[in-house]
């Protein structure tokens, strides 16, 4: 498959992943991601595959659901009162 850097970068950006390139190495990460979540690869196909996988939830910390009061519907973690 003949892919262009800008095309892959745009697809990943829409999925919430940023991609940059230094020399022949592509770096992908979450927006505002730290270095420990960055991934480096020399191929665009690998960058695309790994980036879409990251966007799908792998490597992300999922937040716990917010409990709501049955009476008011206000999140109980709001600390009201």
KEKOL-239908 format. One line per field, with one value per atom (N, C-alpha, C, CB): residue in three letters; chain; x, y, z. Coordinates in pm, 1 decimal, always signed. Glycine has a CB too. Layout:
N
aa	(Ala  ...) .
ch	(A  ...) .
xx	(X  ...) .
yy	(Y  ...) .
zz	(Z  ...) .
# end
This chain:
81
aa	(Unk  Unk  Unk  Unk  Unk  Unk  Unk  Unk  Unk  Unk  Unk  Unk  Unk  Unk  Unk  Unk  Unk  Unk  Unk  Unk  Unk  Unk  Unk  Unk  Unk  Unk  Unk  Unk  Unk  Unk  Unk  Unk  Unk  Unk  Unk  Unk  Unk  Unk  Unk  Unk  Unk  Unk  Unk  Unk  Unk  Unk  Unk  Unk  Unk  Unk  Unk  Unk  Unk  Unk  Unk  Unk  Unk  Unk  Unk  Unk  Unk  Unk  Unk  Unk  Unk  Unk  Unk  Unk  Unk  Unk  Unk  Unk  Unk  Unk  Unk  Unk  Unk  Unk  Unk  Unk  Unk  Unk  Unk  Unk  Unk  Unk  Unk  Unk  Unk  Unk  Unk  Unk  Unk  Unk  Unk  Unk  Unk  Unk  Unk  Unk  Unk  Unk  Unk  Unk  Unk  Unk  Unk  Unk  Unk  Unk  Unk  Unk  Unk  Unk  Unk  Unk  Unk  Unk  Unk  Unk  Unk  Unk  Unk  Unk  Unk  Unk  Unk  Unk  Unk  Unk  Unk  Unk  Unk  Unk  Unk  Unk  Unk  Unk  Unk  Unk  Unk  Unk  Unk  Unk  Unk  Unk  Unk  Unk  Unk  Unk  Unk  Unk  Unk  Unk  Unk  Unk  Unk  Unk  Unk  Unk  Unk  Unk  Unk  Unk  Unk  Unk  Unk  Unk  Unk  Unk  Unk  Unk  Unk  Unk  Unk  Unk  Unk  Unk  Unk  Unk  Unk  Unk  Unk  Unk  Unk  Unk  Unk  Unk  Unk  Unk  Unk  Unk  Unk  Unk  Unk  Unk  Unk  Unk  Unk  Unk  Unk  Unk  Unk  Unk  Unk  Unk  Unk  Unk  Unk  Unk  Unk  Unk  Unk  Unk  Unk  Unk  Unk  Unk  Unk  Unk  Unk  Unk  Unk  Unk  Unk  Unk  Unk  Unk  Unk  Unk  Unk  Unk  Unk  Unk  Unk  Unk  Unk  Unk  Unk  Unk  Unk  Unk  Unk  Unk  Unk  Unk  Unk  Unk  Unk  Unk  Unk  Unk  Unk  Unk  Unk  Unk  Unk  Unk  Unk  Unk  Unk  Unk  Unk  Unk  Unk  Unk  Unk  Unk  Unk  Unk  Unk  Unk  Unk  Unk  Unk  Unk  Unk  Unk  Unk  Unk  Unk  Unk  Unk  Unk  Unk  Unk  Unk  Unk  Unk  Unk  Unk  Unk  Unk  Unk  Unk  Unk  Unk  Unk  Unk  Unk  Unk  Unk  Unk  Unk  Unk  Unk  Unk  Unk  Unk  Unk  Unk  Unk  Unk  Unk  Unk  Unk  Unk  Unk  Unk  Unk  Unk  Unk  Unk  Unk) .
ch	(A  A  A  A  A  A  A  A  A  A  A  A  A  A  A  A  A  A  A  A  A  A  A  A  A  A  A  A  A  A  A  A  A  A  A  A  A  A  A  A  A  A  A  A  A  A  A  A  A  A  A  A  A  A  A  A  A  A  A  A  A  A  A  A  A  A  A  A  A  A  A  A  A  A  A  A  A  A  A  A  A  A  A  A  A  A  A  A  A  A  A  A  A  A  A  A  A  A  A  A  A  A  A  A  A  A  A  A  A  A  A  A  A  A  A  A  A  A  A  A  A  A  A  A  A  A  A  A  A  A  A  A  A  A  A  A  A  A  A  A  A  A  A  A  A  A  A  A  A  A  A  A  A  A  A  A  A  A  A  A  A  A  A  A  A  A  A  A  A  A  A  A  A  A  A  A  A  A  A  A  A  A  A  A  A  A  A  A  A  A  A  A  A  A  A  A  A  A  A  A  A  A  A  A  A  A  A  A  A  A  A  A  A  A  A  A  A  A  A  A  A  A  A  A  A  A  A  A  A  A  A  A  A  A  A  A  A  A  A  A  A  A  A  A  A  A  A  A  A  A  A  A  A  A  A  A  A  A  A  A  A  A  A  A  A  A  A  A  A  A  A  A  A  A  A  A  A  A  A  A  A  A  A  A  A  A  A  A  A  A  A  A  A  A  A  A  A  A  A  A  A  A  A  A  A  A  A  A  A  A  A  A  A  A  A  A  A  A  A  A  A  A  A  A) .
xx	(+84.4  +0.0  +88.9  -96.0  +64.3  +144.2  +76.5  +164.3  +123.9  +64.5  +153.5  +40.6  +92.0  +163.8  +162.4  +99.7  +270.1  +282.7  +165.4  +414.8  +134.6  +28.2  -108.2  +21.6  -132.3  -259.1  -271.1  -271.4  -165.5  -165.4  -176.4  -37.3  -104.9  -108.5  -250.5  -11.8  -319.8  -456.7  -552.8  -503.9  -540.1  -626.2  -605.7  -597.2  -479.5  -451.2  -497.3  -302.5  -481.1  -524.7  -674.1  -489.8  -751.7  -896.9  -931.8  -964.4  -842.3  -863.8  -809.4  -798.8  -747.6  -696.7  -550.7  -777.3  -478.5  -336.9  -254.5  -311.7  -143.1  -53.8  +64.5  -5.1  +113.3  +227.0  +327.5  +181.9  +454.1  +561.5  +669.8  +618.4  +764.4  +868.5  +1002.8  +836.2  +1103.7  +1239.8  +1327.6  +1287.0  +1381.1  +1456.5  +1362.5  +1569.1  +1392.9  +1307.3  +1221.5  +1392.8  +1217.0  +1142.5  +1016.1  +1229.8  +903.8  +773.9  +744.3  +661.0  +694.8  +658.2  +508.6  +739.3  +437.2  +294.5  +268.7  +211.1  +165.1  +130.2  -9.6  +234.6  -66.9  -193.1  -169.0  -254.2  -271.6  -259.8  -221.5  -392.9  -121.7  -70.4  -17.0  -179.9  +17.8  +70.8  +213.9  +63.5  +248.4  +383.4  +473.6  +382.7  +601.2  +697.4  +675.1  +839.6  +626.0  +606.8  +491.7  +582.0  +410.6  +305.2  +338.1  +172.5  +454.7  +495.5  +538.3  +610.7  +520.3  +560.1  +638.8  +434.9  +750.3  +838.8  +844.1  +981.0  +840.6  +846.8  +903.3  +706.9  +971.2  +1022.3  +921.4  +1146.3  +807.4  +713.8  +580.8  +689.2  +526.8  +396.5  +284.8  +366.3  +291.0  +185.5  +179.6  +208.7  +295.1  +300.0  +248.4  +443.6  +285.7  +238.1  +85.9  +301.6  +30.0  -114.8  -183.0  -151.1  -134.7  -195.1  -187.4  -126.7  -69.4  -50.3  -130.1  +99.6  -129.7  -203.2  -352.5  -176.5  -408.3  -551.4  -582.2  -597.5  -488.8  -504.7  -502.9  -394.8  -412.2  -405.9  -535.6  -285.0  -586.2  -708.8  -828.1  -735.3  -821.6  -930.5  -936.3  -919.1  -838.8  -844.1  -723.7  -963.4  -642.6  -525.5  -429.1  -456.3  -387.8  -293.1  -356.0  -200.9  -485.6  -551.8  -605.8  -665.4  -609.4  -670.2  -814.9  -595.2  -902.9  -1045.0  -1091.3  -1127.8  -1174.4  -1224.7  -1344.8  -1262.0  -1364.2  -1476.8  -1603.5  -1455.4  -1717.4  -1842.3  -1874.1  -1958.3  -1941.3  -1976.3  -2111.3  -1979.3  -2114.9  -2240.9  -2325.5  -2215.8  -2455.4  -2546.3  -2647.9  -2618.2  -2686.6  -2789.2  -2921.5  -2802.7  -2992.6  -3121.4  -3225.2  -3170.7  -3209.5  -3308.1  -3287.8  -3302.5  -3162.5  -3136.8  -3075.3  -3047.6  -3011.9  -2942.6  -2808.1  -3028.6  -2766.6  -2638.9  -2529.2  -2643.0  -2414.9  -2306.1  -2271.7  -2182.3  -2258.7  -2229.6  -2087.0  -2254.0  -2001.7  -1864.6  -1850.2  -1774.6  -1960.9  -1955.0  -1923.9  -2084.3  -1943.8  -1909.9  -2000.2  -1768.4  -2124.5  -2217.7  -2264.3  -2339.4  -2266.3  -2323.4  -2223.3  -2400.4) .
yy	(-117.7  +0.0  +124.1  -0.2  +214.4  +334.6  +448.3  +371.7  +473.2  +575.9  +698.9  +522.5  +811.4  +937.4  +973.7  +1051.4  +1034.0  +1074.2  +1162.2  +1148.4  +1264.2  +1358.0  +1289.7  +1469.7  +1190.7  +1118.2  +1039.1  +1023.9  +966.7  +888.7  +982.2  +801.9  +1092.5  +1189.6  +1242.5  +1306.3  +1272.2  +1323.0  +1218.4  +1368.2  +1094.2  +986.9  +969.6  +853.9  +967.0  +949.1  +1069.0  +925.8  +1187.9  +1309.0  +1303.3  +1437.2  +1259.4  +1247.6  +1143.4  +1212.0  +1046.9  +942.4  +981.8  +813.1  +1100.0  +1145.7  +1114.0  +1086.9  +1081.3  +1045.1  +1144.5  +897.4  +1189.6  +1279.8  +1200.4  +1397.3  +1242.5  +1175.4  +1280.6  +1086.4  +1252.0  +1338.5  +1250.2  +1428.6  +1313.1  +1237.3  +1307.4  +1220.6  +1230.2  +1280.9  +1182.8  +1297.8  +1228.6  +1138.2  +1037.2  +1067.6  +912.2  +804.5  +739.3  +698.4  +799.6  +741.0  +821.7  +734.6  +751.4  +811.6  +792.5  +749.0  +897.4  +891.6  +916.7  +996.2  +827.8  +846.8  +849.2  +734.8  +923.8  +934.3  +994.5  +1020.2  +986.5  +1052.6  +1202.8  +1003.5  +1283.9  +1427.6  +1450.7  +1502.6  +1531.0  +1560.5  +1435.5  +1623.9  +1333.1  +1210.7  +1228.1  +1097.5  +1155.5  +1157.2  +1062.9  +1118.3  +1072.7  +991.4  +841.0  +1028.1  +802.8  +659.7  +599.0  +637.1  +682.0  +628.4  +645.5  +696.5  +703.6  +723.6  +591.3  +826.7  +581.2  +461.6  +507.4  +375.1  +442.4  +478.3  +364.6  +511.7  +399.1  +298.6  +360.0  +238.4  +280.1  +331.9  +324.3  +256.6  +256.5  +238.4  +309.3  +90.8  +365.8  +432.3  +333.6  +504.5  +215.6  +116.7  +78.6  -8.9  +57.4  +24.0  +140.8  -13.2  +262.8  +381.8  +390.8  +509.9  +366.7  +371.0  +262.2  +355.9  +139.8  +28.1  +48.1  -102.5  +81.5  +100.7  +221.5  +118.9  +330.7  +450.1  +426.4  +560.6  +354.8  +323.3  +230.4  +259.3  +140.2  +53.4  +133.2  -52.3  +230.1  +316.2  +395.0  +412.6  +445.7  +525.6  +441.8  +587.1  +311.3  +222.0  +190.3  +95.8  +238.1  +218.5  +149.3  +141.8  +82.2  +15.2  +119.5  -73.3  +103.7  +196.5  +316.1  +244.3  +331.3  +442.7  +397.0  +499.6  +486.7  +459.7  +503.2  +532.9  +410.2  +441.8  +494.9  +317.3  +598.0  +654.7  +574.5  +802.9  +578.4  +508.5  +588.1  +486.7  +520.4  +593.6  +678.0  +496.3  +789.0  +879.7  +838.2  +1028.1  +818.9  +784.7  +910.1  +719.3  +896.8  +1011.7  +982.4  +1042.2  +1087.2  +1076.1  +1038.6  +1208.6  +943.2  +901.2  +1012.5  +775.0  +1098.1  +1203.7  +1323.6  +1249.3  +1368.4  +1492.4  +1471.3  +1580.1  +1356.4  +1332.0  +1402.3  +1375.9  +1464.8  +1534.3  +1433.3  +1648.7  +1441.0  +1349.3  +1357.5  +1380.0  +1243.4  +1242.1  +1285.3  +1104.0  +1285.4  +1328.0  +1479.4  +1261.7  +1551.2  +1695.7  +1765.8  +1746.9  +1699.7  +1757.1  +1872.0  +1803.3  +1865.7  +1973.6  +1954.8  +1976.6  +2064.0  +2057.8  +2065.4  +1938.0) .
zz	(+0.0  +0.0  +0.0  +122.0  -89.3  -102.4  -26.3  -251.4  +96.6  +181.0  +185.4  +322.4  +210.7  +226.8  +375.2  +139.5  +420.7  +560.8  +604.5  +582.8  +528.1  +563.5  +574.2  +461.1  +490.1  +493.6  +623.6  +372.0  +658.9  +783.4  +903.3  +794.2  +899.5  +1008.9  +1029.7  +980.5  +921.7  +929.7  +985.6  +792.1  +941.8  +991.9  +1142.1  +917.7  +1184.6  +1326.5  +1408.5  +1347.9  +1355.3  +1427.7  +1454.1  +1347.5  +1355.2  +1373.7  +1478.9  +1241.7  +1499.2  +1598.5  +1736.3  +1552.3  +1745.8  +1874.4  +1899.9  +1982.0  +1793.8  +1805.4  +1723.3  +1757.1  +1780.1  +1706.3  +1653.4  +1796.4  +1537.7  +1476.3  +1431.1  +1357.0  +1456.5  +1408.8  +1349.7  +1523.6  +1281.4  +1214.2  +1233.5  +1063.7  +1266.2  +1275.1  +1199.0  +1425.1  +1089.3  +1002.9  +942.4  +1080.4  +963.1  +910.5  +1018.6  +843.5  +1136.3  +1247.6  +1273.9  +1374.9  +1281.4  +1310.0  +1458.1  +1221.4  +1522.2  +1663.7  +1672.7  +1749.5  +1742.7  +1764.8  +1914.7  +1695.4  +1952.8  +2093.4  +2104.0  +2171.2  +2223.3  +2251.4  +2253.6  +2385.9  +2226.9  +2245.1  +2390.2  +2207.4  +2415.7  +2550.0  +2619.8  +2635.0  +2543.4  +2602.1  +2649.9  +2502.0  +2752.9  +2806.6  +2727.0  +2955.2  +2750.3  +2675.0  +2695.3  +2716.1  +2812.2  +2837.4  +2756.9  +2984.4  +2690.2  +2603.8  +2455.3  +2635.2  +2425.6  +2285.7  +2223.5  +2276.2  +2092.4  +2016.9  +1894.7  +1974.5  +1867.9  +1756.9  +1656.1  +1808.1  +1528.4  +1422.9  +1294.7  +1397.1  +1213.4  +1086.8  +971.6  +1048.9  +990.6  +879.6  +903.4  +856.2  +798.4  +806.1  +837.6  +675.3  +779.1  +802.6  +950.4  +715.9  +1011.6  +1153.2  +1237.4  +1194.8  +1200.8  +1272.4  +1265.9  +1213.6  +1149.0  +1131.6  +1213.9  +983.8  +1202.7  +1275.8  +1427.0  +1237.7  +1476.5  +1620.5  +1669.5  +1653.3  +1592.8  +1632.1  +1642.0  +1534.9  +1546.1  +1551.2  +1667.8  +1419.4  +1696.7  +1814.0  +1943.3  +1817.0  +1951.3  +2069.7  +2084.1  +2061.1  +1974.7  +1977.2  +2020.7  +1839.7  +1993.3  +2030.8  +2178.7  +1955.2  +2255.8  +2399.8  +2459.1  +2433.7  +2378.8  +2434.0  +2488.2  +2327.4  +2612.0  +2671.4  +2739.9  +2568.0  +2731.2  +2797.7  +2932.6  +2709.8  +3024.4  +3153.7  +3144.9  +3270.2  +3168.3  +3160.9  +3295.9  +3119.1  +3291.5  +3415.3  +3463.2  +3396.5  +3593.9  +3653.1  +3626.9  +3804.6  +3614.1  +3594.1  +3717.1  +3564.0  +3695.5  +3804.5  +3860.6  +3756.2  +3992.1  +4058.0  +4072.2  +4196.7  +4050.0  +4062.3  +4171.6  +3926.5  +4237.5  +4339.8  +4273.5  +4419.9  +4332.4  +4278.0  +4290.2  +4349.6  +4390.9  +4413.3  +4320.7  +4557.4  +4307.2  +4233.7  +4097.0  +4313.4  +4076.2  +3950.1  +3942.6  +3835.1  +4053.3  +4060.1  +4093.2  +4165.6  +4026.2  +4059.7  +4207.8  +3975.0  +4273.5  +4416.5  +4445.1  +4474.0  +4345.4  +4365.4  +4356.6  +4264.3  +4336.5  +4322.2  +4452.9  +4267.3  +4565.7  +4695.0  +4734.1  +4694.5  +4698.0  +4732.3  +4875.5  +4634.8  +4951.5  +5086.6  +5186.7  +5108.1) .
# end
